Amino acid sequence: MTNRAVTLDEIVWNDDGLAPVIVQQWDTLEVLMLAWADREALHRTLTEKRATYWSRSRQQYWRKGDTSGHVQHVRGVHVDCDGDTILFLVDQTGAACHTGTRTCFDDRELVLREGAAS
């Protein structure tokens, strides 16, 4: 399978100018976290090879690991078939989650309880 090059102009941004970013460990494909990026964050990520995101709560850019030391070196960036979701393949150093765990998806399984409304 041949990869098709995609430009920043082809990304489908939401009304806030953001797109969700799924982050996976490049070699194990372990899902580490989900974050948000705008055009500038994605540009920084591609040029610096360090994961940069847009913080919706702080309204500022953050480069993963600058304060925690838990760096994400970017090994690849892919866009889904609709162009509205981004995948970062990273080499994660330390914890990916702000809680200090390896992944943000490690201990909270969603279950449907019998008798619960759907």
Backbone as JSON Lines, residues from 0, in Angstrom:
{"i":0,"aa":"M","n":[0.84,-1.17,0.0],"ca":[0.0,0.0,0.0],"c":[0.89,1.25,0.0]}
{"i":1,"aa":"T","n":[0.57,2.19,-0.85],"ca":[1.33,3.42,-0.96],"c":[0.62,4.54,-0.2]}
{"i":2,"aa":"N","n":[1.37,5.28,0.61],"ca":[0.79,6.41,1.32],"c":[0.62,7.58,0.37]}
{"i":3,"aa":"R","n":[-0.48,8.3,0.53],"ca":[-0.73,9.51,-0.25],"c":[-0.4,10.71,0.62]}
{"i":4,"aa":"A","n":[0.4,11.61,0.11],"ca":[0.76,12.81,0.86],"c":[-0.46,13.71,1.0]}
{"i":5,"aa":"V","n":[-0.67,14.22,2.21],"ca":[-1.78,15.12,2.51],"c":[-1.18,16.43,3.01]}
{"i":6,"aa":"T","n":[-1.78,17.55,2.63],"ca":[-1.3,18.85,3.09],"c":[-2.19,19.37,4.22]}
{"i":7,"aa":"L","n":[-1.69,20.36,4.92],"ca":[-2.47,20.99,5.99],"c":[-3.78,21.57,5.47]}
{"i":8,"aa":"D","n":[-3.79,21.98,4.22],"ca":[-5.01,22.55,3.63],"c":[-6.11,21.51,3.46]}
{"i":9,"aa":"E","n":[-5.77,20.24,3.49],"ca":[-6.76,19.18,3.32],"c":[-7.39,18.72,4.63]}
{"i":10,"aa":"I","n":[-6.84,19.16,5.75],"ca":[-7.41,18.78,7.05],"c":[-8.76,19.45,7.23]}
{"i":11,"aa":"V","n":[-9.73,18.71,7.73],"ca":[-11.05,19.26,8.02],"c":[-11.07,19.65,9.49]}
{"i":12,"aa":"W","n":[-11.0,20.96,9.75],"ca":[-10.98,21.48,11.12],"c":[-12.41,21.7,11.6]}
{"i":13,"aa":"N","n":[-12.65,21.55,12.91],"ca":[-13.98,21.81,13.44],"c":[-14.22,23.31,13.51]}
{"i":14,"aa":"D","n":[-15.36,23.72,14.04],"ca":[-15.72,25.15,14.09],"c":[-14.74,25.98,14.91]}
{"i":15,"aa":"D","n":[-14.0,25.33,15.82],"ca":[-12.99,26.02,16.63],"c":[-11.61,25.98,15.98]}
{"i":16,"aa":"G","n":[-11.53,25.43,14.78],"ca":[-10.25,25.34,14.09],"c":[-9.36,24.21,14.6]}
{"i":17,"aa":"L","n":[-9.98,23.2,15.21],"ca":[-9.25,22.08,15.82],"c":[-9.61,20.76,15.18]}
{"i":18,"aa":"A","n":[-8.72,19.8,15.35],"ca":[-8.98,18.42,14.96],"c":[-8.49,17.51,16.08]}
{"i":19,"aa":"P","n":[-9.21,16.42,16.35],"ca":[-8.74,15.48,17.38],"c":[-7.5,14.73,16.91]}
{"i":20,"aa":"V","n":[-6.6,14.47,17.87],"ca":[-5.38,13.74,17.6],"c":[-5.34,12.5,18.48]}
{"i":21,"aa":"I","n":[-5.35,11.34,17.87],"ca":[-5.15,10.08,18.58],"c":[-3.65,9.84,18.62]}
{"i":22,"aa":"V","n":[-3.15,9.46,19.79],"ca":[-1.7,9.27,19.95],"c":[-1.43,7.8,20.28]}
{"i":23,"aa":"Q","n":[-0.59,7.15,19.48],"ca":[-0.21,5.76,19.67],"c":[1.29,5.62,19.78]}
{"i":24,"aa":"Q","n":[1.71,4.66,20.6],"ca":[3.12,4.27,20.62],"c":[3.42,3.64,19.27]}
{"i":25,"aa":"W","n":[4.47,4.09,18.61],"ca":[4.72,3.7,17.23],"c":[4.99,2.22,17.02]}
{"i":26,"aa":"D","n":[5.65,1.55,17.97],"ca":[6.04,0.16,17.75],"c":[5.02,-0.85,18.27]}
{"i":27,"aa":"T","n":[4.31,-0.52,19.34],"ca":[3.33,-1.46,19.9],"c":[1.9,-1.12,19.5]}
{"i":28,"aa":"L","n":[1.69,0.09,18.98],"ca":[0.38,0.63,18.62],"c":[-0.55,0.79,19.82]}
{"i":29,"aa":"E","n":[0.03,0.82,21.01],"ca":[-0.73,1.09,22.23],"c":[-1.31,2.51,22.15]}
{"i":30,"aa":"V","n":[-2.62,2.64,22.38],"ca":[-3.25,3.96,22.37],"c":[-2.89,4.66,23.67]}
{"i":31,"aa":"L","n":[-2.26,5.83,23.55],"ca":[-1.76,6.54,24.72],"c":[-2.71,7.65,25.19]}
{"i":32,"aa":"M","n":[-3.23,8.42,24.28],"ca":[-4.04,9.57,24.67],"c":[-4.77,10.15,23.47]}
{"i":33,"aa":"L","n":[-5.65,11.09,23.75],"ca":[-6.3,11.88,22.73],"c":[-6.1,13.34,23.11]}
{"i":34,"aa":"A","n":[-5.77,14.16,22.13],"ca":[-5.59,15.59,22.37],"c":[-6.14,16.33,21.16]}
{"i":35,"aa":"W","n":[-5.94,17.64,21.13],"ca":[-6.44,18.47,20.05],"c":[-5.3,19.28,19.44]}
{"i":36,"aa":"A","n":[-5.39,19.52,18.15],"ca":[-4.39,20.34,17.47],"c":[-5.09,21.27,16.49]}
{"i":37,"aa":"D","n":[-4.5,22.43,16.33],"ca":[-4.92,23.32,15.25],"c":[-3.82,23.3,14.19]}
{"i":38,"aa":"R","n":[-3.98,24.11,13.18],"ca":[-3.03,24.13,12.07],"c":[-1.6,24.41,12.55]}
{"i":39,"aa":"E","n":[-1.44,25.39,13.45],"ca":[-0.12,25.77,13.94],"c":[0.5,24.64,14.77]}
{"i":40,"aa":"A","n":[-0.28,24.01,15.63],"ca":[0.24,22.89,16.44],"c":[0.7,21.76,15.53]}
{"i":41,"aa":"L","n":[-0.07,21.48,14.51],"ca":[0.31,20.41,13.58],"c":[1.56,20.81,12.8]}
{"i":42,"aa":"H","n":[1.66,22.05,12.4],"ca":[2.86,22.52,11.7],"c":[4.09,22.37,12.59]}
{"i":43,"aa":"R","n":[3.98,22.78,13.86],"ca":[5.1,22.64,14.79],"c":[5.49,21.17,14.97]}
{"i":44,"aa":"T","n":[4.49,20.31,15.08],"ca":[4.74,18.88,15.25],"c":[5.52,18.33,14.06]}
{"i":45,"aa":"L","n":[5.09,18.68,12.87],"ca":[5.73,18.16,11.66],"c":[7.14,18.69,11.49]}
{"i":46,"aa":"T","n":[7.39,19.93,11.86],"ca":[8.72,20.51,11.65],"c":[9.69,20.17,12.77]}
{"i":47,"aa":"E","n":[9.2,20.05,14.01],"ca":[10.08,19.78,15.15],"c":[10.18,18.3,15.5]}
{"i":48,"aa":"K","n":[9.25,17.49,14.98],"ca":[9.18,16.06,15.31],"c":[8.96,15.83,16.81]}
{"i":49,"aa":"R","n":[8.34,16.79,17.46],"ca":[7.9,16.69,18.86],"c":[6.42,17.02,18.88]}
{"i":50,"aa":"A","n":[5.63,16.22,19.59],"ca":[4.18,16.41,19.61],"c":[3.8,17.72,20.28]}
{"i":51,"aa":"T","n":[3.07,18.55,19.55],"ca":[2.56,19.82,20.05],"c":[1.05,19.84,19.88]}
{"i":52,"aa":"Y","n":[0.36,20.33,20.9],"ca":[-1.1,20.33,20.93],"c":[-1.63,21.7,21.29]}
{"i":53,"aa":"W","n":[-2.95,21.87,21.12],"ca":[-3.64,23.07,21.57],"c":[-4.45,22.68,22.8]}
{"i":54,"aa":"S","n":[-4.21,23.37,23.91],"ca":[-4.95,23.13,25.14],"c":[-6.24,23.94,25.1]}
{"i":55,"aa":"R","n":[-7.37,23.25,25.06],"ca":[-8.66,23.94,25.03],"c":[-8.95,24.63,26.36]}
{"i":56,"aa":"S","n":[-8.48,24.05,27.47],"ca":[-8.75,24.65,28.78],"c":[-7.85,25.86,29.06]}
{"i":57,"aa":"R","n":[-6.6,25.78,28.67],"ca":[-5.67,26.89,28.92],"c":[-5.58,27.87,27.76]}
{"i":58,"aa":"Q","n":[-6.14,27.48,26.61],"ca":[-6.1,28.31,25.42],"c":[-4.67,28.68,25.02]}
{"i":59,"aa":"Q","n":[-3.81,27.64,24.99],"ca":[-2.42,27.86,24.58],"c":[-1.83,26.56,24.05]}
{"i":60,"aa":"Y","n":[-0.7,26.69,23.35],"ca":[0.01,25.53,22.84],"c":[0.78,24.86,23.96]}
{"i":61,"aa":"W","n":[0.91,23.55,23.88],"ca":[1.79,22.82,24.79],"c":[2.5,21.72,24.02]}
{"i":62,"aa":"R","n":[3.79,21.7,24.2],"ca":[4.61,20.66,23.59],"c":[4.82,19.58,24.65]}
{"i":63,"aa":"K","n":[4.36,18.4,24.35],"ca":[4.38,17.29,25.31],"c":[5.8,17.08,25.84]}
{"i":64,"aa":"G","n":[5.93,17.12,27.16],"ca":[7.19,16.83,27.82],"c":[8.0,18.04,28.23]}
{"i":65,"aa":"D","n":[7.62,19.25,27.8],"ca":[8.4,20.43,28.15],"c":[8.46,20.67,29.65]}
{"i":66,"aa":"T","n":[7.38,20.38,30.36],"ca":[7.4,20.57,31.82],"c":[7.52,19.25,32.57]}
{"i":67,"aa":"S","n":[6.99,18.17,32.02],"ca":[6.99,16.88,32.72],"c":[8.21,16.02,32.41]}
{"i":68,"aa":"G","n":[8.83,16.26,31.27],"ca":[9.91,15.39,30.81],"c":[9.41,14.17,30.08]}
{"i":69,"aa":"H","n":[8.09,14.0,29.97],"ca":[7.48,12.85,29.3],"c":[7.27,13.19,27.82]}
{"i":70,"aa":"V","n":[8.35,13.16,27.1],"ca":[8.41,13.63,25.72],"c":[7.78,12.64,24.75]}
{"i":71,"aa":"Q","n":[7.17,13.19,23.7],"ca":[6.68,12.37,22.59],"c":[7.47,12.76,21.34]}
{"i":72,"aa":"H","n":[8.38,11.87,20.92],"ca":[9.1,12.06,19.66],"c":[8.24,11.46,18.55]}
{"i":73,"aa":"V","n":[7.9,12.27,17.58],"ca":[6.96,11.86,16.55],"c":[7.67,11.05,15.46]}
{"i":74,"aa":"R","n":[7.15,9.85,15.22],"ca":[7.7,8.96,14.2],"c":[6.87,8.98,12.92]}
{"i":75,"aa":"G","n":[5.62,9.41,13.03],"ca":[4.76,9.47,11.85],"c":[3.47,10.2,12.17]}
{"i":76,"aa":"V","n":[2.88,10.81,11.16],"ca":[1.59,11.49,11.31],"c":[0.71,11.04,10.15]}
{"i":77,"aa":"H","n":[-0.49,10.61,10.47],"ca":[-1.44,10.14,9.47],"c":[-2.77,10.84,9.66]}
{"i":78,"aa":"V","n":[-3.55,10.88,8.59],"ca":[-4.88,11.49,8.61],"c":[-5.88,10.42,8.21]}
{"i":79,"aa":"D","n":[-7.04,10.41,8.88],"ca":[-8.04,9.4,8.55],"c":[-8.68,9.67,7.2]}
{"i":80,"aa":"C","n":[-9.52,8.75,6.75],"ca":[-10.11,8.8,5.41],"c":[-10.99,10.03,5.18]}
{"i":81,"aa":"D","n":[-11.56,10.58,6.26],"ca":[-12.41,11.77,6.13],"c":[-11.61,13.07,6.27]}
{"i":82,"aa":"G","n":[-10.36,12.96,6.68],"ca":[-9.52,14.14,6.83],"c":[-9.8,14.95,8.07]}
{"i":83,"aa":"D","n":[-10.57,14.37,9.02],"ca":[-10.94,15.15,10.2],"c":[-10.4,14.61,11.52]}
{"i":84,"aa":"T","n":[-9.56,13.59,11.45],"ca":[-8.92,13.03,12.64],"c":[-7.48,12.71,12.29]}
{"i":85,"aa":"I","n":[-6.59,13.04,13.23],"ca":[-5.16,12.89,13.01],"c":[-4.62,11.81,13.94]}
{"i":86,"aa":"L","n":[-3.65,11.06,13.47],"ca":[-2.99,10.03,14.25],"c":[-1.51,10.35,14.35]}
{"i":87,"aa":"F","n":[-1.02,10.49,15.59],"ca":[0.42,10.64,15.82],"c":[0.97,9.29,16.26]}
{"i":88,"aa":"L","n":[1.99,8.81,15.58],"ca":[2.74,7.64,16.02],"c":[3.98,8.18,16.7]}
{"i":89,"aa":"V","n":[4.14,7.88,17.98],"ca":[5.2,8.52,18.77],"c":[6.05,7.49,19.49]}
{"i":90,"aa":"D","n":[7.22,7.94,19.89],"ca":[8.06,7.2,20.81],"c":[7.91,7.93,22.14]}
{"i":91,"aa":"Q","n":[7.11,7.35,23.03],"ca":[6.76,7.98,24.3],"c":[7.83,7.73,25.35]}
{"i":92,"aa":"T","n":[8.29,8.8,25.99],"ca":[9.18,8.7,27.14],"c":[8.37,8.94,28.39]}
{"i":93,"aa":"G","n":[8.31,7.96,29.29],"ca":[7.55,8.13,30.53],"c":[6.06,8.04,30.31]}
{"i":94,"aa":"A","n":[5.32,8.69,31.2],"ca":[3.86,8.66,31.18],"c":[3.3,9.54,30.07]}
{"i":95,"aa":"A","n":[2.25,9.08,29.43],"ca":[1.56,9.91,28.44],"c":[0.43,10.7,29.1]}
{"i":96,"aa":"C","n":[-0.15,10.16,30.15],"ca":[-1.31,10.77,30.79],"c":[-0.89,11.77,31.87]}
{"i":97,"aa":"H","n":[-1.67,12.83,32.0],"ca":[-1.37,13.84,33.02],"c":[-1.52,13.3,34.44]}
{"i":98,"aa":"T","n":[-2.16,12.12,34.59],"ca":[-2.3,11.49,35.91],"c":[-1.05,10.72,36.31]}
{"i":99,"aa":"G","n":[-0.1,10.6,35.37],"ca":[1.14,9.89,35.65],"c":[1.15,8.45,35.18]}
{"i":100,"aa":"T","n":[0.08,8.01,34.51],"ca":[0.03,6.64,33.99],"c":[0.53,6.6,32.55]}
{"i":101,"aa":"R","n":[0.91,5.43,32.11],"ca":[1.46,5.23,30.77],"c":[0.47,5.71,29.7]}
{"i":102,"aa":"T","n":[-0.79,5.36,29.88],"ca":[-1.83,5.7,28.91],"c":[-3.04,6.27,29.64]}
{"i":103,"aa":"C","n":[-3.78,7.09,28.95],"ca":[-5.01,7.67,29.52],"c":[-6.15,6.65,29.5]}
{"i":104,"aa":"F","n":[-5.94,5.49,28.88],"ca":[-6.99,4.5,28.71],"c":[-6.68,3.19,29.44]}
{"i":105,"aa":"D","n":[-6.06,3.27,30.61],"ca":[-5.6,2.04,31.22],"c":[-6.51,1.43,32.27]}
{"i":106,"aa":"D","n":[-7.38,2.19,32.93],"ca":[-8.08,1.57,34.06],"c":[-9.55,1.96,34.19]}
{"i":107,"aa":"R","n":[-10.16,2.48,33.15],"ca":[-11.56,2.88,33.23],"c":[-12.33,2.26,32.08]}
{"i":108,"aa":"E","n":[-12.85,1.06,32.31],"ca":[-13.59,0.36,31.27],"c":[-15.07,0.72,31.37]}
{"i":109,"aa":"L","n":[-15.65,1.14,30.26],"ca":[-17.06,1.46,30.2],"c":[-17.86,0.18,30.03]}
{"i":110,"aa":"V","n":[-18.82,-0.03,30.9],"ca":[-19.65,-1.22,30.82],"c":[-21.12,-0.82,30.82]}
{"i":111,"aa":"L","n":[-21.93,-1.63,30.21],"ca":[-23.37,-1.43,30.21],"c":[-23.95,-2.33,31.28]}
{"i":112,"aa":"R","n":[-24.57,-1.73,32.26],"ca":[-25.16,-2.5,33.36],"c":[-26.55,-2.98,32.93]}
{"i":113,"aa":"E","n":[-26.89,-4.19,33.3],"ca":[-28.2,-4.72,32.97],"c":[-29.29,-3.85,33.57]}
{"i":114,"aa":"G","n":[-30.29,-3.56,32.77],"ca":[-31.39,-2.72,33.24],"c":[-31.14,-1.23,33.08]}
{"i":115,"aa":"A","n":[-29.93,-0.87,32.66],"ca":[-29.62,0.55,32.47],"c":[-30.26,1.03,31.17]}
{"i":116,"aa":"A","n":[-30.72,2.26,31.21],"ca":[-31.3,2.85,30.0],"c":[-30.21,3.06,28.96]}
{"i":117,"aa":"S","n":[-30.56,2.82,27.7],"ca":[-29.55,3.01,26.65],"c":[-29.67,4.36,26.02]}
